[in-house]
Amino acid sequence: MDILLNVLADKKINEKITISGSKSESNRLLILQKLFPEISIENLSDSDDSVHMQHALSTKNELVDIGHAGTAMRFLTSYFAVNKGRETVLTGSERMQNRPIEILVNALKDLGAEISYEAKEGYPPIRIKGAKIIKDKVQINGNVSSQYISSLLLIASKLENGLEIELIGKITSIPYINMTLSLLTQLGIENKFEANFIKVYPKTATQKQAVVVESDWSSASYFYSIISLSEIGSEIQLTAYKKESLQGDSCLAEIYKHFGVLTTFGENFITLKKVKESNKETLEIDLKNAPDIAQTITVTCFAENIACNLTGLHTLKIKETDRLVALNDELTKLGASISVTNESLHLESSNKINKNIAIKTYNDHRMAMAFAPLALRVPIKVLNAEVVTKSYQKFWDDMKQIGINITDYQR
């Protein structure tokens, strides 16, 4: 599905949008629910990734295909490794088969798991023979994807002796590690995180309880971008959010002050309001704790004629696509002066935006959604726009609600 986005008439935005539960929280809780059936989950994410996760956890087939769902690949690797007596071949899309899994596999094998590669060494598909794991100590680099670490933490309490993880070197994406630990605490699973050591104690059962998933802050980022590009006085109310969030991307509330957006917290919702013009000074941010919002911020800066230097982006190289290269290529087509390294992005200010450019999405949901707000500046085409369902099923419906006109585009 290829689409053309434009705004037919400038208007002050005033809308209410409901966003489904956080994909990050939902996928963690789906694993925990399988390990502790006493819990129930409310406001579960309706994303493709969470649908894939639910299917993978319910199927009895040996072959489990999780498509593009990177979180599912990482979390399920550990889950199936401790599912004693079951043999599973875990695979995914062509891109997934080129996303590394070796660091996690090596950590699990150090603990005694039985995992082998079906094709390319270090990459899915992988064959997992579920086994009882006795060892309770493992080392893993702290600067790798936090999903590797969370994957181990999610199954830790079901190991006979619990698990102690030593994180080697500098630790990145700490908010996502803390999210996992906070969910464990909520379920009554004792844990501690001191210096470079994380300890999770064994737990056989937990109390019956319902866990409510907070809405996804990554999804909120696109509305922050829209409000930043809107008239002063425009506002959008988003549900369901809380001030004390487990999600690292909640730093949006602070970051978007640079763009004149004020965030007000209500009872289970936030209101984003454009209160002043954007600050035109260069935006300098280390996003090591929230790399998923880098695309949105970069596009916002480009649309607002603001230079930016973003660092801490090394994990973007192994996402659905190499997001740094993809941003460089698509923004260059739009007229940007941009450069990227393996872990940073540098954008110069520019008041030129080319119209009617077709944005390639590279099977990456965030490419489609991050560029959508540009429609408030110029008509823009988005190729393979259906990729948004990976994390946000009704994204295009919500774009229409706030006034973006969407029509089919024939290549």
Disulfide bonds with the S-S distance in Angstrom:
none
